[in-house]
């Protein structure tokens, strides 16, 4: 396979929400711990080298909507991709087509997991933003002219950074886009025994015009397991 094995690993409420106040309930907190341990704990089920999220998910959790500090007079950066750290133990891969995330460091920490930041850009990202990433020592790849080229991006993650297995971690639009593009092999869902009934928070999968169609997709159940706090861990293969 010219790309990594890609599994989508997400936690949801009983009503399919990937964010919301349900996470603050005892049941939600127990599910959150189970979710982390499946992919990142001391003895995780998945042995992956990176996890990938979209720009909004990254802003929500790591960059907190800070604007990047850009130098519009920066000298032209070299053409192509920038590999700051090949073969890192873990990468955080952020899909940021136009270059908008305000990073302050080339590493981030999630619980007790440390990862090297790797940006996925398109040709819409300007020289000033790429110079900003270079200065911080943040790796980046270019994949696509005006929109993300999924196949090219995934091939580069494998060939340039040695990522054999990649976790897809939202948001809902990105998850669905990868499934519609045939770029997701497995779905792992940790369903918390809680809900908050919100109609404003995103769901596990969301179609958005211009990014992914609403074509239905089937899944084949691989396993079901009861976890902490009454949560349920479901694993599916994605039917092609």
C-alpha positions, 0 to 999 in steps of 0.5 A: 500500500502506497499510503499508511493504514488509516483508522478513524478513532473517535469518542461520541455521545449516545447521540453521535456527538464528538464534542459537548457537555456530555464529556463532563459527566462521570460517564463521559470522563470514564469514556474519555480515559478509555478512548485515550488508552485504546490509542495512546495509553501505556499498552495501546491497542493501535501501534500508529506513528501519527494522528491526523486532525483538521484545522478547527479540531487543532484550533479547539485543542492545541492552537486556540485560534491564535493567529500565526506571527507572519513576516510578509517580507520573509525571503522565499522558502525552498520549493516543495516539502520541509522535513524537519524531523524524519522518523519521529516516534509520533507525529501530529498531522494537521490538515491546514490547506491555506496555512492559518494555524498559529503554532508556537512550538514544533511539539505538542503534548496530549496527556502524556503523549508528545508529538512532532507537528506536521502540517499538510498544506496546499499551494494556497499557503503563502510564502510567509506562512511556510517561512513561519513553519520553517522558523519554528522547525515544523515539518510540512508537505504540499498536497494539492493546488486549491484543495487537498489531494488526499492520495498525494498527502497520504503517500508523502506521510509514508514515504517522507516520514515513515508513517505506516499506520495513521489515526484519523481524529476528526472533525466530522467533515474531515472524517467523512471526507476521508471515507468518501475518498476511500482513504479510511480502512477502519472505524473505531468508535468509543460511545460514552454512556451519556448525551446532552441533546445539543443540536449545535455540536458536530457529529461523527460524520458530516458532509459539506458541499464542495468537500465530500458527497452524501453517498452512503457507506456501509461498515462491517462490524469487527468487534464490540466491547464494553469499557469503563463507565458503561461505554462501548467500543465498536470496531468496523471495517469500511466497506469499499 
